[in-house]
Amino acid sequence: MSQYRARPPALATLLLDDAVVRITRWDFEPGADTGVHTHGLGYVVVPMTDCKFLLEDRNGSRRVDVAKGAAYRREAGGEHNVVNAGSEPMTFIEIEYK
């Protein structure tokens, strides 16, 4: 994965950060990405719109479509870049547990 960004950045809005959780709203225009990052905490994602993800990691890239409201959970330690591969804006809420 390149260290240089060619895509517009997704907008992260911190909603809550306390002793138990960190909650962030992520808003993506079409083609926007998070940038490569490693998850230091386990987390839950709740899509607020239908999401057409392009997930890029060391092993390559893959498309994943997740329906609005179809929450999922991941363990800490994953490293990836998340891209909006769709033609519409997408939004999800990320809840990291401490």
N, C-alpha and C positions, 0 to 999 in steps of 0.2 A: 504494500500500500504506500502510496506516495505521501511525502510530508507536505506537499504543496496542494493548496486548495484551488480547484477550478470551479467549484459549485458555490452557490450562495449558502450562507449558514442558516440552519434552523434557529428559531427564536426560543430560548429557554426562559421561562418565567417561574421563579421560585415561589411556591404558594405557602409552604410551611416547612420549617426546619427546627425540630426540637430533639429531645433526648431519645425519642422512639422512632421517628420517621423523618424522611426528607421527601417532600412532594413537589414535583416539577411538572409544569405544563409545557409541552413541546409543540410548537406550531411550525409547519413546513409549507412553503410554497412549492409548486412542482419543481423538481430537480434539486431542492435544498437538502443539505445533509448536516449531521451532527459533528462531523469530523471524527477521526479515529479516537476511541477512548476505551479504557478498561473499567469495568464495573467493580468497584471496591466493596460494594454491599450487594446482598441479594435484593431483588426488586420484583414488583408487579407492574405490568403495563395495562392500562385501561384505554382502549381506543375510543375517542369521542366522535370520530368519523370513520368511515371505511378507510383502511390504510393499505396502500400498495407499497410495501417495503422492498427495497433492494438492500440486502445485507452483504457487506463486504468484510472479509476477514482474511487471515493468512492463507486459508485454503481456497480462496477465490470469492465468488459472489453467487447469490441465489435470490430469487424473487419469492416473496411470501406475502399473500394477501390475507388480511385479518379484518373481520367484520366489526363494525361499530358495536361496542359493548362486550366484545369477546375477550375478556381479560385473560392474561397468562402470566406465569411466574418463571423467573430464572434465578439461578444461583450466582453468587459473586464470582468474579474472575474472568468473565467473558470479555474479549477484546474485539471490537468491530466498529464499522462506520454504518450509520443508518441513513438511507437516502429515500426521499419521496419519489418513487418511480412512476407515480400516476400523473394524470393531467389536471387534477384538482388539488386544492390545498388539503392537508391532513393535519390532524391534531390527536395527541394522546397524552394521558396523565401517567407519569412514572412515579411509583411509590417505593422508595428505598427503605428497607427496615434495618435499624441499627442494632 
